Amino acid sequence: MSSDVVVFPHLEAVEDDLWKALVPDTLYVTPAWTQALARSRPDVPVVVVALRRPHGWDAAAAVFLYEGHEPSPTYDPVVRHDWGWDEQEKAAARSLPRAIIGTRNGHLGGILRRPDNDRSLQTSRLFEAVCEQFPLHVTSIPFLEPSLVPRSTPRGALRILADVGVYIPLADSAGLEGVLRRLSSNGRRQIRSDLRTLDDEPLVTIESLDQLEDHLPLLGVMLANVERRHGNPGNADALAGYVRSCAAAADVFRIYLSGPSDAPAAFSLLVVIGSEASLRVVGLDYDQMDALGKHHYHRTLVSVPLRDAARLGARRMDSGVGALDAKLQRGGVPVELTSLVHFPDECGLTVTVPHVANVRAELAASNRVLAAKWKKGDVIALDD
């Protein structure tokens, strides 16, 4: 039985029963997160494309539309991946509008779906529906875990290994000690070492939006430091607003400031929505970290957020992409993340998809622990 495609022109137009009927694949496609993203960038239109059958809603996703300006390089398939283009082709591709399905900011992608649906089939059908609605856009759904990637690639889509993420399972763990018992001896040792530093150098923890306001300018600067280090624009004011939006969207959040309260070396933001916990951002003062020690980074990156995620009853903590070896040394589970991309039929571009082995080799070259796990087959991955 075919589905009807329904397009809601903005979030306020979405029927209430849709949100109630469908379950999000990840924290980053929940209504709360989507609404926070919409508020933080009102210049980026958001529509919702849904599939409906006579029995009710089957699947849906927010679609973020970029026309006349570009997404963040992290989520922009045109600039994130090497498609084998020369400079002229790159310029032509960058002039095309983009449609990003699911989330435009969040390291795990997905859609909303009926709990009893075939996850693979519904992702494929919804992707094809969005491509049909926006035929002139470069359409993508970023950062899908293997269980969410369609078994058969959607019509006209390209499948590309985008990155490797890390998570730590927490369900039924009986708190932090239960989590630690599941980890390798090295993981337990690293986390306990990080947490012991709290005895002499405690963290400042922010748990309310009122507390957060006074710290936002500093957090924006520290986050901008990291963005610039990785070659991205670093607008401190915009990034401070983003931190506020993330915190406001969460059921529970924690911001950890490590180092002197007036000049911390590192901070991180843990968000919890439902049973999902995620380390959203890490900001750094590189000079302070060099002076005070890298333990300020490591404990805000994994160990303290993990402790609190376990206390808050989350089923797992997602640690995101980047800094992979530090996360894996502390018990993280690596998982390959796949993006689906569709270029307009009439765009005139010749596209060469990077081979999975080449992407793995590039990531392994800068992540020794990850390379060893790939060699042992300890990375959750799609079948090649």
Buried (B, 14 or more C-beta within 10 A) or exposed (E): EEBEBBBBEEBEEBBEEBBEBBBBBBBBBBBBBBBBBBBBBEEBBBBBBBBBEEEEBBBBBBBBBBEEEBBBEBBBBBBBBEBEBEEEBBEBBEEBBBBBBBBBBBBBBBBBBBEEBEBBBBBBBBBBBBBEBBEEBBBBBBBBBEEBBBEEEBEBBBBBBBBBBBBBBBEEBEEBEEBBEEBEEEBBBBBEBBBEBBEEBEBBEBEEEEEBEEBBEBBBBBBBBBBEEEEEEBBBEBBBBBBBBBBBBBBBBBBBBBBEEEEBBBBBBBBBBEBBBBBBBBBBBBEBBEEBBEBBBBBBBBBBBBBBBBEBBBBBBBBBBBBBBBBBBBBBBBBBBBBBBBBBEEBEBEBEBBEBEEBBEEBBEEBEBBBEBBEEEEBBBBEE
